[in-house]
Amino acid sequence: MFKKLFQKSDEIEIIAPMSGEIVLLEKVPDPVFAEKMMGEGVAIIPSEGNVVAPINGKVIQVPDSKHAIGLEAEDGTEVLIHVGLETVGLKGQGFSPKVKPGDRVTIGTSLLEVDLSYISEYAANTITPIVITNSNTKDKTYKTTTETNVTAGETVILSIS
């Protein structure tokens, strides 16, 4: 009876890094994400520009274009938060990173401030894919939330088991 109570769960939960509307990755208007070339995941149409850590772990990448954050969870799961589509060309305009590679983060830590009105005007889309970039190396099951609207730092958007 107590064995299950103390058994360590292998399930990993990815928490919403932004507040907004949840969208299946297959619905992202970019084939690289929609066809899961970068990995399994989900996307959010953001309602506000604060990006927070969806996992406990460390920052492994903040590109010069500042449009994305790469994280590694304590179990080795790699999470990419890619803010908007065609945002590399903005050359960092509209993005203000709060972390750098090597920083340790916990769920809810502020990672990036995004000027959504600027991104809306100058990029293709504000939709933000959240992708498990090493999902093809692990034999795992990925379950997307059934919620339609999510809250940054609170709502579980993806369960991995």
Secondary structure, 3 states (H helix, E strand, C coil): CHHHHHCCCCCEEEECCCCEEEEEHHHCCCHHHHCCCCCEEEEEEECCCEEECCCCEEEEECCCCCCEEEEEECCCCEEEEECCECCHHHCCCCEEECCCCCCEECCCCEEEEECHHHHHHHCCECCEEEEECCHHHCCCCEEECCCCEECCCCCEEEEEC
